[in-house]
Amino acid sequence: MSTTTRSTSVHGRSPWLIVGQSAAALAAGIGVGRFVYTPILPLMHAQAGLSAELGASLATANYIGYLTGALAGTFVPALVRSVVVLRGSLVILIATLALMPVSHDGAVWFGLRLIAGVASALIFVIAVSSALTRLRGQVQHLTGWAFGGVGAGIALSGLLVLLLRTATTWQAAWWSCAALATVLAAAAWGLAPVPQPAPTDQAVSADRPRTRRWFWPLFGSYTFEGIGYIIAGTFLVAAIEQGVPGPVGSGAWILVGLAALPSSALWAWLAHRWSRPSLLFAALAIQVVGVALPALLGGVAPALISAVLFGGTFMGVSTLALAIGTHLQGPRSVSLLTAGYSAGQILGPMLAAPLLQHGYRQALLLGGVVVLAAVLAAIGVWIRYPQVRAPFPTPLDTPSRP
């Protein structure tokens, strides 16, 4: 194969352009649209009178919306093949960020975070499906950098909130992050969703693993991960700031984003040397430590170590789980796994809410315990996993019948 062929996608577009557009979409939809709430949460507690219970409810609203969007992508596949849906979701997401400071009504905030969750899920499924499909083959290794857009969005929005927190208000933080999301959406505007998949070649499908029995332990592990990781993803900054007042919490969140940025590419590179199930087990085990550490040990060093461990694994877990799911020919695996992950994220804040009366550290301990359950479920994927060297399947493909 010539060098020119290797440097372009199967659709004649530069693979790095696809990486950049997918990363920008994920940065806007997930890094900012979903996770900017984490560094702004302490500001809303201090300045807007937001209670811990309402804060957890707003997190739950976003995750309910995310589940709704993921299910829509599962049952109406045409949605995730539409450029109109992608661009409309980006515009709606930006609007929800900009409207958050307009009201002090908890019901309005709940509705805005709910709508933002739907838009984020559609953006995620479209961007991930596009990247995994268009970068398959010789440039498949670049997909990890596309996933890194989430980390970039987290780091950029976290830095923005950190710079604004001492000089301005919680309202300005939301508006500034809406402006950041607008810039990222403009960079993602040209991303082309995956078209209708062509019929699967029987000769190719014959080389793929024919059993799906490993998919359900994977689904369980990824759902537990959704519960545990989102507890840390929502309350980590507030938990750190409870023990270490000042900018350490926001600084740790920026570190989470910086660690997340290269993590998917790193875990994908490691997958060339070790099996994905073994790496999934390792990433989840590391994440248990990262989530629980600030609850067990106070101080700056544990907070920063936690940020690196958590940031370095949560996107890697997603990359590995989605790759394993497609390798096992799970039907519409990206959407289905995302739906389970989303259901877990709804449960996370609900399970943690009763513990928030005593602060955030007990919530982080609960998150660590649930991620440990994800580790145990991942063992079921690891055992006798089919190690067939198959072509990387299209996430939206319908597997051929034997």
Salt bridges, closest charged atoms under 4 A:
GLU241 OE2 - ARG165 NH1 2.75
